[in-house]
Amino acid sequence: RSAATGNKVLSAVRGTLRAAWDLDQLDTDAYMKAISIKAIPGSRPDQAAGRALAPGEFTALLRVCSADRTPAGVRDAALVGLGVLAGLRRAELAGLQVEDYRRGELHSPTTGVLWVRGKRNKERTVPVAAGVNDALADWLHLRGDWLGPLFTVILKSGKMQQQGISEAAIYKIFQKRADQAGVKAFSPHDLRRTFAGDLLDAGADIATVQKLMGHASVSTTAGYDRRGERAKHTAIGKLHMAWTRRYTD
């Protein structure tokens, strides 16, 4: 099991021991000894969770997709865009149906919305950024509006099929575009990490990011926070105490 899982178990045990101590079912000495067990070391406090795309890598990926004048270029740009700017899991991308996408609804006519079925079939809505909407509009122009998988197979000959792409195919697509763009290899989940990290870096509320990611717990979302010690210092820098120094060194 991972260090994170082990530490969750330790936290639960500490909570149980605290409850027993509060009810006088455990003496103070035994309680203090029990909770003194240190957390399982995993990662440094300032270490980022997983790999996120560097600022220019997303642009490089879009550039090679744009240079591909076949339908695959448009489809792959939409896939990359939804990974980086919507944070969808690979299974969620593969499972999207054309009817799951609605353009120009809810709070903004320039953005769209995806109805996403995540883990344990939990559904959530994810707003789609304007640029990704444009790529999706181009893809739907080529694909057609017939009901079925949103993203479909394209043969090497360029002929478009009605069969939906698989999770394995999405992985291969991303690796192909990474090679073409000269970008260090990444997994589909790394795009999801990029999405969460970029939102948190931009000051988005972690509870909002949790909902967008489809996480059951905000602690899971916190694992994607790459701000580390820098965020702590920035946060404390916003606090102030009125005091004028009396002495100078």
C-alpha positions, 0 to 999 in steps of 0.5 A: 500500500502507498504511504498516503493510504497508510497515513489515512489509516493512522489518522483514523486510528488516532481519531478512534483513540481520541474518542476513547480517551475523551470517554475515559476508556484510555488513560492519558499516558497510553493515549499519548504513547499511541498517538506519538507514532510518526506518519509514514514518510512518502513525499516531501512537503514541498514536492509536487504530486506527479508530472504536470506539463510545463507551460510550453508543452501544451502549446507544442501539442496543440501546434502539432495537432493543428499542423495535421490537416486530417480529421485526426488532428482536430480530434486529437486537439479536442482530446488534449484540450479536454485533458488539460482544460477539463481534467477528464480521466482517460476512461471518461474521455473514452466513454463520452457520448455526443449527447453528453456535450452541450454548447452555449448552455448554463452560465455562458453562451461562449462555453459548453458543458460536459455531463461526465460519468466518473468513478462508480458511475457518479455524474458531474458537469464540467464547463468546457473552455472556449478554445476547447469548444472551438476544437469540439465544434470542428470535430463535430463538423467532421464527425457529424451529429449522429448519436454515439461515441463522441470520439471515434476511430480513424483508420490509417487511410483517414476513413472515419469509423463510428466505433468509439476509441478505447482507453488504450487508443487515447494513450497511444494518441497522446504518446504519438503527439508527444513524440511529434511535439518533442515533449517528454512522455506523459500519461493521460493522468498527467494532463489531469494533474496539470488541470488541477495544479493550474487551477490551484496555482491560479487561486481557485478554491480547492472545493471547486477543484474537487467538484470539477475533478470528481473527487469524493474527498477534498484530501484527494484533490490536495494531493494534486496541489504543487504549490508547496511551501511557496503557497504557505509563504504567500498566504502568510504574506497576506496577514499583517499585525500593526506594530512599529519597531522600537529598536533598530539593529 
